[in-house]
Amino acid sequence: MKPVKIAMMGMTHGHTRKYYQTLLDNQKLDWVASCAQDKDAKKTYELYKTGVPCYLDPEEMYREHPDIEAVVIASANDRHFEQMKWCAEKGIHILSMKIPTFDMKEYDEMIAMCDKAGIVCQIELEMHYNSVVRRLEKLVKEGAIGKIKSVQATNITLSPVWAFPWQGDPQASFGKVEHLKKGDPRYKGGALCDHPHIFDLIRHLTGSSFDYIYAEVAPNLRDGLKVEDMLMAVGKMKDGTAFLFDPSWSRLEEKLAVPGPGWERFPKRMEVNLTITGDRGAISCDCFGPNVYHNGAPNDRYTVQYTYFDEWVGLIDEFVDCIRNHKTPLINLRWHKETIQAMLGCYESIQTGKIARVGG
C-alpha cells in the first residue's frame, strides 16, 4: 500500500506531540510538512527536531507540497471550521481533533462540505483504540456480563491550560463567551470540552443513544481559571442504561509552558476508568494502568513514562485504510455529532439546573 502523504496544521492542541512518533514511525504514512498557527507554536515544534519542515502559512505549505493527501488538524476548537473548509476545497482528507465544533450550524456545514468534496473526515478519539477498551468491548460483545445496565466512568486529567492557553479561553475552546450559569463568573469551555471520550464510549459499548442528562459543576480547584475544571454528569440512554460520568481536570499539574517530565503531580496525570455493570456481572478497568511511575529526573520530581502509543497506531491505521479503500471511519462527523449534543446537554443542565434532553 502506498504511504499517505500527510501534514499537520495548527500545532497548538494538547495531543499534537503524541502524533510525532506515530507519524514518523508508521510505515503507512509519509509525513511531509507541518503548518504552525503562529511563531510561538513553531518555536515549540522545533524543540522536538522531527526533521519535517514547518510553515506559518498553509498556502505556502501547499505550494511547496502540492501532493499532500491528508492533514491532522491539531488546533484550537474555534479554528477547526476554517481549516476543514481549506482542506475540503483542496480535496484533502482530514483527521480532526476531538471537538470539531460546538456550533451545530457549523457542524452541519462541516458534514455537507466533506460530503461534497468526497473526503474522509475522522474524529480523533483515541480511547476507542486503547487495548484495555478493546478487551472490554470484546467481553461485552461475548456476553460476559449480560445486558449492560449501567456505566460509571472517569475521564480525569491535569489541566492543559498552562501549556495550551486556548483551552482556558472560552471563545477558542467553546466557540463563544457564555457564562456557565446565572451568577457564576466562570464560562463554558473547560474540562468538559476536553473530555468527550467517555460520552462516545458509552454509545459505542451499548449501541444506544442518549436520552437525558443532568450535570453540575463544583468550585474550581485552580485560582484564576475562567472556565470550569470540575463537574459530574448523570443520565440514561434510550435503552435504559444509566451512567455516571466524571470528566474533570481534577489532577494537579506544574504550570509549565512546554509539557515534559515533572509536569504531573502525584498520583497520576490522568485516569480513564470504567465500571460496566450488567445483569450477569460487572467489569472494571483502568485504561492507563500499564504506565511506569517513578521519582527521578528532572529534579527528583514524580514522573510518568507512558506506554500507550498503540492507541495512535490503531487510529492512524483506520484513517489510512479509509483513505485507500474508500471507507467511512467509525468516528465520523455524523457519528460524533450526538456526542457533542450530549456535552451541550450538560451545559444546558448546568445553566438551567434541570434535566436536559439530548438533541431536543
N, C-alpha and C positions, 0 to 999 in steps of 0.2 A: 504494500500500500504506500502510495506517495505521501511523504510527510506534508502536513498542513502548514503553510507559511502563516505565522501568527505574530501579532503585535499586542502591545498593551497601551492603554490610554488612561490618563489621569494621574495614577501613581500616588494617590492620597488616601486610599482605602486601607483599613487595618489588615486586610488579607493580602495586600499587594505582595509583600515579601515572601509569602508562602508559595507563590507561583514560581519564584525564581528557580528553585531547584528542579521543580517538575518541568517547567518549560525548557530548561537546558538539558535535562536528562532523558525526557520522554522521546524515544526514537520516532514517535508518530508526529512530532512537531519539529518545525524549523523556525525558531524564534528569531525574527529578522530585525525588529525595531520596537522602540518604546516612545511614547509622547507624554512628557510630564505636564501637569497643569500649570506649573509656574517654576521659577528658578529655585525656590526652596525645595520643591518636590524633586527636581532634577538633581540638586546637590545631595539630597539624602539617597536617591537612587544610585548615584555614583559611588557611594560608600561600599556598595556590595560588589562592585567590579565584575559585572556579568559579562562584559565584553560586547554587549548588544548596544548599538548606537541609540542615543536618546535625543529627541527633538522637543521643541516647545510649541511648534505649530503643526497640527495634524495634516494640513495640506502639504507642508514641506515633507513630512514623513511619507506621505502617499506619493509625492513626486519622486522621491528617492527610492521608494519600494512599491511600485505600482502592482506588484504581484501578491500583495498581502491578501490572504483569503479570509482571515478571521481576526477578531480583536477581543481581548479581555478588557472590558470596561471596568476599571478599578478607581472610581472617583466618588465624590460626594453624591448623595442621593439626588439632589436637585440638578445635577449635571447629566443625569442618565438620558433624559429625553432628547436633548440636543445631540448627544453623542450617538444614540441609537439612530436618530434621523440621518446623521452623517454617514453611518455605516450602511443603512438601508439604501440610501441614494447611490452608493457605490457597489452595492451587491455583496457586502462583506458580512460574513456570519458573526454572531455576537454571543459572547459568554459574559453575562451581566452579573454584577454584584447582587447580593441577596434581596435588596429592596429596589425594584425598578422605579417605582414612584408610589406615593400615597394619593395622588390625584387620579380619581377614577376616569375622568375625561382623558387625561394624558395616557392612562393605561390602555384604554380602548384604542387610542390613536397609535400607540406602540404596536398593538396586535395587528391593526389594519396595515400599517406601513411595512411590517415584517412579512405579513402575508403577501402583500403586493409585490415586494421585492423577491419573494421566494427564498428567503434566507432562514437559517437555523438561528433561533434565539433561545439559549438555555440559561436558566437562572441558577446561580451558584449557591447551592445549599448542600455543602459537603457532607453533612451528617448522614445523608442517605447512603453514602459510600463508606461510612465508618464500619470497620469489621465487626464491632460489637452489635451495631444496629442491624447489620446483615444477618448475623446469627439470631438476633431477636426476631427479625422478620421471618426467618425460616421456621423457628419454633412455633410462632403464632400460626403460620400457614399450615403447619403439620398438626395443629390442634392440640398442642402440648398443654395449654391452659383452658381449652374450650373457647366459648364465645367471650370476647372481651367485654367486660363490664365497666372498667374504669382505667384511667391513665393518670398517673401522677408523674410530673416531670420538672426537673430544674434545668435551666439554661443560664447559669450564673457565671460572671466573669469579673475581671477588673474593668475599670473604665478606660477606653482608648482615647479619651478627650485630650489628654496632655500631649500625646504624640500626633493625634489626628484631630485638630481643633474643630473641624467642621462638624464632628459628631456631637459637639456641645452647642452648636448653632442651630436654633430651631428652623430657620429658613433653609439652611443647607441640608439638614437631616430630615425634617418632616415636610419641607416644601413651602411652609408658610409659618408666620409667627402667630401662634394661637395658645392662649393660656390653658393649662390642664383643666381648671375649673374655676368658677367664680370665687374670688377671694384668695386664690393660690398664686403666688408670684412666679411660679415655675411655668415652663412652656412644654408643649408636646415636642418630642424629638429625641428622647434619651434612650434609656436601656431597652425599652420595648422596641424601638426602631432598629436595634442592633441584634435582636434575638427572635427571628421568625422561625427558627429551626423546629422547635417543638410544636408549633402550630401546624407546620407542614407534616411532621412525622405522624401525628395522630390521624390525619386524613389518610396518609399512606398505609398505616397499620390497620385501620378499621375499614377503609374503603367507603367511609361515610362523610357527610358534610356537616358543618357547624349549624346548630340550631340557635342557641342563645348563649350569651356570655355576660359575666359580671366581673368587674375589676375594681381594685382600689390601689391607691398609692400610699406609701409610707413617707415619713420625713426623710430627706436626703441624708446619706452618710457623709457626703462631701460638701464642705462650705464653698460657696461661690459658683456652684453649678447651676446653670439656667434651666436645665431640663431634668426630668425625673431619673433617679437611679435605683429606686426600689418599688416594686409593685407585685401584685398577685392577681391571678385570673382564675375563675371557676366557671363551669358551664356544662352543657350537654351537647352531644352530637345528635343528628337526626335518627340514628339507630339506637339511641338511649344511652350510649357510652358517656359516663361522667368524666370530667377532667379537672385537675388542679395543677396550674402552671405557675412557676416562679421564674420569670425572665428578667432578672435583676443584674445590676452592677454591684453585687454585694461582696466582691473580693477586692481588697485594697491593693494599691499599687504605689510604687515610687513614681514621682512625676517627671519622667524622663522625656526629653524631646524626641529621641530616637530609641525605640524599644530595643532591649537587649537583656543579657543575663543580669539578674538582680532587679528586674522591673517588678516582678511579683513579690508579694509578701505571703508569709505562712497563713493558711496551709496549702493553697493551690491558686494558680492563676485562673483556672476555670473548672467548672463541673457541669457535665451534662449527664444527669442520672435519670433513669426511667424505672418506674414500677408499674407493670401491666398486670391487672387482676382480671381473671376470667372466672367462668362458673365451674372450672375444674382445678384451679390453682393460680399461682402468681409467679412472675419473673421480675427480678430486679437486676439492673445492670448499670455499670459505671463506664461510660464511653471513653473516658480518658484515664482509666486506671493503670494502663501499662507504662505510663511515663516514669522517668527516673527523677527522683528528688534528692537534692544534696546541698550541703553547706560548703561553699567553695568560692572559686574565683567568679567575678572580681570582688575584692574587698571582703571576703568571707561572708558574702550575702547568701541568703536562701535562694536556690536556683533550680529551675526545672529544665530537664533535657527532654524535648518532645519526641515522640516516636510514631506520629500518626500521619506522615505524608502519604500513606497509602490512600487516604481519602481523596487527595487531589489527583492521584494517578487514576483512580476509578472514574472520577468526574471528567477528566480530560479524555479518557478512553471512550466514554459515551459521546462526548462532544465530537470527537473525530469520526466516530462511527456514524453519527447522524449526518455529518457533512458529506462524507464519502459515499454513504449508502442512502441518502435522501430520506432519513428517518426523522421523526419528531421526538425530541428528548422527553424523558419522564417529567422533568420540572420545566415545563414551557410556560409561556406567558399566560395562556388560558388556565392552565392548572393552578398556577401560583396566585392568580387573582383572588381566589377565595381566602387564601392565607392573609393577604393584605386586608381584605374586608373584615376578617376576624380581628386583626390588630386595630383597625379603625373602630370596630365594635368595642374594644377595650377602652379606647379613648372616649368614645361616646358614653360608655357606662361610668367612667371616672368623672366626666363632665356633668352628667345628669344625676348620678347616684342611684341609677336604676339599671335593671337588666336591659341589654341591647340585643336585638335580633340581628343576626349576621346577614348582611346583604339585603336587608329590608327594613 
